[in-house]
């Protein structure tokens, strides 16, 4: 019985680690996308300003 409970706890911890890792990965990807979009925004703002002159 104790071995079965230890296996269950181990599997739960493994799944928690996996989900935690995926959450960090998702947050990292979202942050990278925000940086990319900011760069694009500044680029097009600069282009727009340059073309007006």
Secondary structure, DSSP 8 states (H G I E B T S, - for coil): -HHHHHHHHHHHHHHHHHHHHHHHHHHHHHHHHHHHHHHHHHHHHHHHHHHH-
